[in-house]
Amino acid sequence: MTRSDEERVIIIPCSGIGKAFGSVGREAAYVVTEELRPGCTQTVCLSLLTLGDEEARRQVRKHPTITIDGCPTACARVNVEQAGAAPAAAFRVFDVFRQHKELRVRSVSDIGKAGEEMARILAEDIAAKVDELQKERR
């Protein structure tokens, strides 16, 4: 399902440098944008937003934006807000972990099968939110 640029939902995962849950969040964003909802979602680089890139800022102000954070610092959510937008939804990897404590992420560089499963669970929740946002816009 391909949507016009006007109907896109932006997904912004945290950078999560050095954080295993950040790696899970990025993987979830890729699952949503490349597999579950490829025609109607896209990512915007968090570092561009952090650096004040005007195009990145314009994108999050123009489109509904979903943030994914891997730690309590919530850099993705905070930077979207600092860009002048309110996230349409804010997800935290830790919330998925709390519901699925059996899923242990291996490491930052290799999240392992459990980390991939955690990313998939999160991605499915995000995809459902994308669907909800698009229904609201019709």
N, C-alpha and C positions, 0 to 999 in steps of 0.2 A: 504494500500500500504506500504509494508515494504521495506526499502532501506538498503543497506549495510552501515556499519559504515563510509565508505568513502564518502557517499552521504549525510550524516546527516547535518542538519543546527542546530546550537546552538542558544538557546534563553536565554538571560540573563536579567531578570527583576531586577530593583533596590531593595534594601532592604526595603526602604521606612518606616523604623521604625518610628512610630508616625505620618505618613503622609497618609491621606486617598487616595490620588492619587497613592501612592506606593502600597497600598492594591489593587487598581484597576489594576495596572500594573502586579502584581503577579497573580491575577486572570486571566488576559488575557493570560499570559504565560501558565498557566495550561490548559486553554481552547484550546490553540493551540497544546500543546504537548500531551494532553490526549484525545482530542476529534476531533479537526479539522485535524491535521496532526500527528497522534500518531506514525506512523512508520518511519518518516523521520526527526523528531525533537527531541531534548532533552534539558534539562536545565543544566547549570553549576552554582553551588552555587557562588554568587557574593562574599560572605565573604571569600571563599577559594581563589578566584582570588585576593581579596584585601590583603590577608595574604601572597600572593606569592607562593601558592601551585603550584608546577611544573606541575602536571598532569592537573590542571585547565588551567594553562597558555598554555600548549601544545594543549589542546582541542581548545581554541579560535584562536590559530595560525594555526591549521590544517584545521578547518572547517569554512565555512561562518558563521558569528555570527551576530545576530540581538539583539540590546539592546532595553530595554524599561525603560524609566526614568519617575519618578513621580514628579520631581521638577527640577528647573533650575540648581542645582548642577551637574546633569547628572552623577552620580556616576557609573552607569553601563557602559556608553560609555567611560568615562574617565579611568576606570579600565581596560577595554578591550584594550584601546590604550596603557596604561602603561605596559600591558602584551606583547606588541609588535605586536598587530594586529590592523587592521583598520576594524571597524564594516561594514558589508555588507549593513546594514541599521540601523538607529537609530530612534526609535519612542518615542514620548513624550505623556503621558496621557493628559497633558494640551491641546494639539492640538485637541484631540477628544472633550474635554470639550468646547473649543472655538467654535466648529462646532455644538455642542449639549448642549447649555447652559440650556436647560430645564432639563437635567439630573444632579441632585444634589446628591452627595455621602452622605450617612447618617453619617458614622463615620469610623474610622480606623478599629475597630473590627467588624463592620457590615456595609458593603457598601450599603446594601439595594438593592431593585429592580432596581433603577436607576443606581447604581454603577455596578450592574451585566450587565445591558444593555450597559453601557459604555465599560465595559470589553469585551463584545461580539463584539461590533463594532470594537474596537481596534484589537481583536483577528482575525477577518475576514480580516482586512487590513494586518496584519502580515502574515496570511496564504497565502494571495495572493502574498506577497513578497517571501515567501518560495517557492511557485510554480515557480515564475520568476527566482529565484536563481538556482533552480534545472534544469530548461530548459537551462539556460546558461552553466551548467556543462555537459550537454549531448553532 
